[in-house]
Amino acid sequence: MTIRGPREVVKTIRVAVTDDDTDMRDALADFIRAEPDVELVWTADGTDDAIRKTSDLRPDVVLMDVKMPDGGGIRATTEIRAMAPSVRVVALSAFGDRATIMEMLRAGAVGYVLKGSPGEDILEAIRNAAEGRSGLSPEVSAEVVHELAGHLEREAEAEERRRTLLDTVHRVLADADLLRMEFQPILDLGSMRTVGTEALARFGLEPRRPPDVWFAEAEEVGLRTELELAAIRRAIEAASRLPSSLYLSVNASPTTVTDHGFPETLELAGGRPIVVEITEHAAIEDYDAVAHGLRSIRQRGGRLAVDDAGAGFASLRHILRLSPDVIKLDRSVTSELHRTVAARAMARALIEFGHGTGATMVAEGIERPEEIEALRALDIRFGQGYFLGRPMPLVDLVAFLERSPAPG
C-alpha cells in the first residue's frame, strides 16, 4: 500500500516491463521505481521471458514492447491474455502505424503509448489499465479513430450492398421477364440425335453479369435457393413445348437439393426425364443430407449428374460420395483429348469408373470436330458444346430440333 495522507490509502499498481533494448528497459524500470503508487515487479528482455515471468509472478500491468523476436508483443500479449486474463497489457512502441496499433489491440492490449511520449502519458495509461480502462496516447487515439471510422464506413458499404442485392434479387423473382432460360442441346455423338437439353439461366438486368455471379450474390443475401428454384420452375414450364422423350438437365446447389421445396418443384415436370446437375465447384459439407435430398429425384425416375468432372478434386469426391447417374466431363479435359496423353488418361479413368457404376459420360465444351473424333475413339457417346449447338432461346431450340434427326 502507498499512504498519501492520514486518510487516503491508494493501492499500489504492480507493473512489469518488457523490452529487448537494455537501455530502454532500464530507463523504464527507473522511471517506474520513482513513482509512489507503482511497484516494479520484474523486467523481461523478450517475448518468451515475458510469458514465462507472467506465468510465475502475475503483475497488474505489463508494459510491453511490440517489435521483438519470437512473435514480439503480439504473441506475448495473446498468450498472456489467454493465460492470465486479469493481467492488463499496455503497448509501448516506437511504431505508430495503424496496422501495428490495431494488431496489438486485437491481441488484447488495453493501452498503446508511443515511445518518446511524456512520462505522464505512460503513467496515465498504466493507471487506466489497472482500473480496467483503455489508455491511448493522443497520436495513437487519432489512428484508432481513423481505423474505427474506416470500419464503420466499410460496414455501411456492406449493408448498402446487402440492401441493393436483396432488392435486385427480389425484382428478378417477381418479374418473369428478368429471368429467362436458354437451352443447350445434348447430342448422341454417333447418330447426332438430340437426346437432352441443359437449361441455363439468363438475367435481364444491368449491369450484365454471368449467371454464376448472380447466384453467388443471391447466396450472399440468403436467396440462392429461391433463385435456383425459380429458374428450375421456368425451365420446366418452357420445356413443356419440347418432345416428351427429351430429358431436361437443370442446375442446383447442394443447399437447394436439401430444401423442402425442391421435390415439389421437380414434380412440375410430370413424366419428363429430369437430370439434376451439381457442379464440381459447389462445396458439400453434409453428403448424407444431399444424398437424402437426391433420393426424391431417383424415386421418380430422375437422375443425378456431377458437372465439371476432371476440373478438380471436388468433382472426384462428389462422384465417390453421391454415385451419380451422369458424369459430365469438363471442357478443360474435352479440349485437350486430341492433343495430350494426360487428358485421355483422365477421361479413361472416369469412363472406367462410369462403366463400373453404370454412370453415363457426357462431354462438355465441344468446340471443334477433332474433339468429337477423340470422344468417339474413347467411346464417350454424348456431348454438348458450341460446335454442336450454343445455348439458345426455346423457340430456337424448337427450330434446331426440327432440323435435326428425330430423338429415338
Residue, then its C-alpha position, 0 to 999 in steps of 0.5 A: m500500500t502507498i499512504r498519501g495522507p492520514r486518510e487516503v490509502v491508494k493501492t499500489i499498481r504492480v507493473a512489469v516491463t518488457d523490452d529487448d533494448t537494455d537501455m530502454r528497459d532500464a530507463l523504464a524500470d527507473f522511471i517506474r521505481a520513482e513513482p509512489d503508487v507503482e511497484l516494479v515487479w520484474t523486467a523481461d528482455g523478450t517475448d518468451d521471458a515475458i510469458r514465462k515471468t507472467s506465468d510465475l509472478r502475475p503483475d497488474v500491468v505489463l508494459m510491453d514492447v511490440k517489435m521483438p523476436d519470437g512473435g514480439g508483443i503480439r504473441a506475448t500479449t495473446e498468450i498472456r491474455a489467454m493465460a492470465p486474463s486479469v493481467r492488463v497489457v499496455a503497448l509501448s512502441a516506437f511504431g505508430d502505424r495503424a496496422t501495428i496499433m490495431e494488431m496489438l489491440r486485437a491481441g488484447a492490449v488495453g493501452y498503446v503509448l508511443k515511445g518518446s511520449p511524456g512520462e505522464d502519458i505512460l503513467e496515465a495509461i498504466r493507471n487506466a489499465a489497472e482500473g480496467r480502462s483503455g489508455l491511448s496516447p493522443e497520436v495513437s487515439a487519432e489512428v484508432v479513430h481513423e481505423l474505427a471510422g474506416h470500419l464503420e464506413r466499410e460496414a455501411e458499404a456492406e449493408e448498402r450492398r446487402r440492401t441493393l442485392l436483396d432488392t435486385v434479387h427480389r425484382v428478378l423473382a417477381d418479374a418473369d421477364l428478368l429471368r429467362m432460360e436458354f437451352q443447350p442441346i445434348l447430342d448422341l455423338g454417333s447418330m447426332r440425335t438430340v437426346g437432352t437439353e441443359a437449361l441455363a439461366r439468363f438475367g435481364l438486368e444491368p449491369r450484365r453479369p454471368p449467371d454464376v455471379w448472380f447466384a453467388e450474390a443471391e447466396e450472399v443475401g440468403l436467396r440462392t435457393e429461391l433463385e435456383l428454384a425459380a429458374i428450375r420452375r421456368a425451365i420446366e414450364a418452357a420445356s413443356r413445348l419440347p418432345s416428351s422423350l427429351y430429358l431436361s438437365v437443370n442446375a442446383s446447389p447442394t443447399t437447394v437439393t436439401d430444401h423442402g421445396f425442391p421435390e415439389t418443384l421437380e414434380l412440375a415436370g410430370g413424366r419428363p426425364i429430369v437430370v439434376e446437375i451439381t457442379e464440381h465447384a459447389a462445396i458439400e459439407d453434409y453428403d448424407a443430407v444431399a444424398h437424402g435430398l437426391r433420393s426424391i429425384r431417383q424415386r421418380g425416375g430422375r437422375l443425378a449428374v456431377d458437372d465439371a468432372g476432371a476440373g478438380f478434386a471436388s468433382l472426384r469426391h462428389i462422384l465417390r460420395l453421391s454415385p451419380d447417374v451422369i458424369k459430365l466431363d469438363r471442357s478443360v479435359t474435352s479440349e485437350l483429348h486430341r492433343t495430350v496423353a494426360a487428358r485421355a488418361m483422365a477421361r479413361a479413368l472416369i469412363e472406367f469408373g462410369h462403366g463400373t457404376g453404370a454412370t453415363m459420360v457426357a462431354e462438355g465444351i465441344e468446340r471443334p470436330e477433332e474433339i468429337e473424333a477423340l470422344r468417339a475413339l474413347d467411346i464417350r457417346f454424348g456431348q454438348g458444346y458450341f460446335l454442336g449447338r450454343p445455348m439458345p432461346l426455346v423457340d430456337l431450340v424448337a427450330f434446331l430440333e426440327r432440323s435435326p434427326a428425330p430423338g429415338 
